[in-house]
Amino acid sequence: MGIYWYEIKKLFSSTAIWGFIAICLLFNTFLVIDSSGDKYADFIASVSKDTGYILNQNFYEKLSRLKIKDEQTERLEQLIYETDTVTDIFDHYNANEIGESYISVTGATGSLAESLREKYAALQRVVDEKGEKDEGLSLYFAGSTYSHHQQLFNRLIGWLLVEGVCLSVLLVFLSLGYEKMQRTESIVYSSKKGRNILLTKASASISLGVAAYLLLLLFTLLIYFMLNNYGDIWNSNVSSIFNYRHDMITGVRPFVTWHSFNIMTYLAAVIGISLSVILCFSLMAVCIAVFIRNHYTGFLGFIVVNTAMVVLPIQAPQTLTAGLYFKYYSMLTPVWISLKHSIWFTDGDVDVLWPHFEMLGISVSLFALALFYVFAKTYFRKRDFT
């Protein structure tokens, strides 16, 4: 345990890491300030405490009796107009058509086409349940819903994820490359205990990477929620009729999640997956750092590996069944899961074959990386450092 804390202290004293965190915090602050200031959304959040967030008769009665300031008249009229004649989009929504469109575009046949049909048949059952529970009749931010949802769950969470991955990976390479940099490898790794230090270094750097990500997350979200009022909107369902997503093949369609999430529980679930993604990238960095001792070259190797994981599925021949399989399985890799952060807990898009792709991908990646770590650890124990 003493070596663990020594490693933590060593990493903690790195000015480069603190400098990177400071740059990230400044950038995130600019990002939040730049995308805040939606007066209409703030108005909805403030009146939601009086009207509630479920679009039922009670909501409309309270909305009609709402007392506001004169300068808010225009915003109230806009809110009345946007919520006046809404109907639950899930009542007659056909999710199976999405699967058929994807099959038609990709040319998937056999088991691939069957898997897509099964996924969208399962989504249809979810849609029917949402329709029965009137989950879509949730206020969210009415006409400002899409921009607010994208601002938090796409733009902000996306940048935080990139920063968290970079920080955790840099910490791993810094920790595992320290002895090489200080030319102390032949001393530290000359004993049996020294050869077992890999797990300690990996644990210290990964835990500090997670802590650094949580620090960035806490600071950024604190500023965001100070500048953006959510009122009772926190309890709105993210599958509100006002929320939607752009699909290159099927066009604009509702934002349907496999489970029922309000904004608070969806944010918690997204943060949980973000931490899992960071853990995957950190483990990957540990494995690479074992084989590439120079931390600069190792970081470059990490970028090359992940760039290849992005490029190869795109370049794979889509007319061949093998190419399609390669593309679908590639979507379970950490880099693709992170790229699809804005549609976590939904059905995904045309290149996602399985329900709950983010959790499936995390599970598969962690298992594969754990096996690779065992192999790397065995190699490390026998490595010649002279």
N, C-alpha and C positions, 0 to 999 in steps of 0.2 A: 504493500500500500504506500510505503514511503517513496518508492520509485515513481509510482503513479503521480503523487502530488509534486514530486520534483519535475516530472515532465510537464505537468500543468503549469507550474511556476515558470518553467523555461519558455513555454509557448506564450504564456501570459505577458512576458516581458518583451515580446517582439513588437517593435515600433511599426514594422510594416503591416502587421495585422490590425493594430489600432488605427493606423492611417487609412487602411482600406475600410474599416468600419465607419470611420468619420466621414469618408467620401460617400459611402452608401447612405448614411443618415442624412447628409446634406441633399443628396440627390432625391431621396424619398420625400423629404420635406418639400422640396420644390415640386415634386410630382403631385403631392397631396394638395398644396396650395393652388397649383395650376388647374387642377380638376375640381376644385370646390367652388362654392358660391352659387349653387342652383337655388334661387329664391323660391321657386315653385315647389321644389322637393322639400325645402325647409318648412314651407307653409303646410304641406300635407302632413309632415311629421308632427307639427305643433297641433293641428286640429284632430289628428288621429287619437289623441288622448280623450277627446270629447265624442268623436263619432265611432271609434273602434276601427277595426281593419277588415272586418268581414262584410262583404257587400250584400246585406240582407235588408229586410224592411226596417229594422231598427236603425241601421246605418243611414238610410235615406231620410228617416224621420228626424234623426239628430242633425243630419246635414242641413235640412231645411230650416231648422231652428237655430242654426249656428250664428252667434254674434261675433262679428269681426270688425276690424278697423276699416275705415274708408279706403285706405290704400291697398287693402287686401281683396277688394271687391272683384277685381278682374281675375285674380287667382281662384277665388271661390267659384266664379262663373265657369272657369275652365274645368275645375274639378267636377262640378255638377254635370257639365257637358260630357266629360270623358266617362263618367260612371253611370250616366242616366239610363242608357239602353243596353247595358252589357248582358251578354248571355254566356253561360259556361261553355267554353270551347271544347271541353272534354266530353260533352254529351253525345256528339256525333263524330268524334275524331277517329279516323281510321289509321292506326299505326302500321298496319300490314302493308299499306301502299308504299310506305318508306322503304321497307325491305324489298318489295318488288322493283322499285326504282333503282335501288342499289344493285340488285341482281342483274337488271337490264343493262346498266351502265358498265359494270365490271365484267359481265359475261360469265359470272360464276355459275358452275354447274355441279351436279352430284351432291356430295356431302357439304360442300361449301355453301351452295344455294340453300340446302336444307337447314344448315346451322343458322343462316341469316333469317330464314322463315321462322324458325323456332324462337329466335331472339325477339323478333317483332310480334310474334304471337304472345310471348310473355309480356312484352311492353303493352300490347293491347289490353291484357287483363289488368295491368297497372293503371292504364288510362281509364278503363271502365270503373275501377274502384275510386279513382280521383273524381270522376264524374258523379258517382253516387254520394260521395262525401262533400261535393261542391268545393273541392280544394282550390279550384281555379278562381273562385269568387273571393279573391283576397286582394286588398287594396295595393299593397307594396307602395311604389311611388307613382301610381297611375301612369300618366304619359311620360314621366321621367324615369320609369322603372328600368328600361333597357340601358340607358346611359349610366345610371347609378350602379346597376348590377355589373356591368362591364368594367366600370371604374374600380370597383372593389375586388371582384372575383377574377377578372381577367388582367387588367393593367397592373394594379397594385400587388396582388398575390403573385402574379407572373414575375415581376421584378424582384420581389422578396425571395422568390424561389431561386432565381438566378444568383442573387447575392449570397444566399445561404449555401448553395452548392459550391460557389467559388471559394467562399470562406472556409468551409469544412474541408474541401479538397486541398487548399493551400496549407491548412494546418496539418493535414496528414503528410504531405510531402515535406513540410518543414520539420516535422517530428522525426519521420523515418530517414530523412536525408541529413539530419543534424550531425551524426557521427562521421559521415563521409565529409561533410563540410569542415568539421573541426579536426579531421584526420585522426580520430580516436577509435576507428573501427577495430583495428587490430588489438586494441587494449580491451574495449568494452565487450567485444564478441569473442574474446579468447577463452572465457570460462563458460561452463554449462549454464549458469544463471544468466550470463550475458546473452546467450543464444535464445533464452526464453523471454527476452525483454520485448520482443515484437508485439505480443499481445498487450503489454502494458502501454507501449507507445501508441498502438492503434486505439486502445480504449481511451487514453488521455486526449488524443487529438480529435477523436470522434465526439466525445462528450463535450469538449470545449467548442467544437464546431456547432453542435446542437444548441449549446448555451448562447453562442454568438448569434445564431439565427433567431432564437427566441428574444434576445435583446433587441435586434433590429425590428422584429415583428411587433413587440410590445411598444417600442417607441413610435414606430410608424402608424400603427393602428390607433394609438393614443392621440396623435395629432389629427389623424383622419376623423375620428369620432368627436373630437373637440370642434372641428370645423364643419362637420356634417351631422345635422340633427336627425335622429332616427325615431324619437318618440316611442309610440306603441307599434311602429312599423316593424320592430324587431320580431314580432310574432307573425308577420305576414308570411304566407307560404311562398317559396321561391318558384313554384309552378303556377304563379298567378297568371291570369289571362293577359296581364300587361307585360309579362316577361316573355321573351322569345329569343331565338337564335337564328343565325344565317347559315344555311346549308347550301353548298355549291351545287348540289344536285336537286334537292327537293325545295329549295328556296327558303323563305321565312317560315319557321314552324315553332310550336310552343316549346318552352323549356321544361321538358318532362324528366323528373328524377325517378329512379327506381323506388325510392322510399319517400315518405313524407317529411320534408324539411322546412322549418321556418328559417329565417335569415340567421338566427343565432346558432341553431344546430348545424346548419349548412356550413357556416364559417368554422365551427369547431371541427367538423368532419374534414373540411378542406385543409385545415392546419395539421390535422392528424396524418393525412396522406402526404402533405409537404414534408413533414418530419421523416416519414418512411422513405420518401424519395431521396432526401439528403443522406439518410443512412445507407441506402443502396450506392449512391455515388461515392460516399466515403469508403465503403468496403472495396469498391472498384479501385479507388485510388491507392488503398493499402496494398492490394494485389499487384498493381502496376509498380508501386514504389519498391516492392521487394525485388523485382527483376531489373528495374532501372534505378541505379543507386543515385545518380545525379538528379536532384529535385527539379531543376529547370527542365532537363530533358524528359523527366517523368511527367511533369505537368503538360509538356508538349505532346507526349505520348497519349495522355488522358484525353486531350482535345482531339487528336487524330482518331482515336478509337471511337469516340462518340460522334464525331463528324461522319465517320464511315457508317455508323449505325443509322444515321439520318439519311445519308445519300444512297446507300445500296438498295434499300427497299423501294425508293423512288425510281431508281434506274433498272430495277429488276423487270424482266419482260412480263407485262400484265396479261398477255395473250396465252401464256402457259399456266397450267394449274399449279406447277411448282413455284412459279413466280408469285402467284396469288397467295399461296401458303406462306412463302417467305415473307411477304408483305404483312400478312395478318399476324404471324408470330412475332415479327419485329415490333409490332405495336405494344408488345408486353415488356419491352426493354425500358429501363429508367428514363432514357433520353426522350423517347416518344411519349411516355406517360407524362413527363414534365411539360412537353410541348402541348399536350391536350388538357392542361390544367383547367381551362375555362369550361370544359364539358365533363368534368369528373362527376360521377354518380348519375350520369345520363346514359343513353344508349350509345353514345359516341357518334361516329360518322361512318362514311362508306368503307373505311379500312379497319373498322373494329368489328370483330366477328362474335365476341362473347359478351354477355351481360356482365356488369361490374368489372369492366376491363382493368380499371385502375387497381382494384384490390387483388385481382388475379395476377396482374403484372408484377405488383409489389411482392406477392408471395413467391412467384416463380423466380423473380430476380434475386430475392434474398436467399432462397434455397441454392440457386446456382452459384451466387457469389460466396456463400458459406463453404460450399465444396471447393471452390477455387482458392479460398483463403487457406483451407486445410492443406491443399497442394502447395501453396506458396510458403506456408509455415514450415512444411517438411523440407522444401528446397532451401529455405533460409537457414535451418539448423545445420545443413550439410555444406553450406556455401563456403568457399575458400576466400577469405578477405585479405590475404597477403598480396 
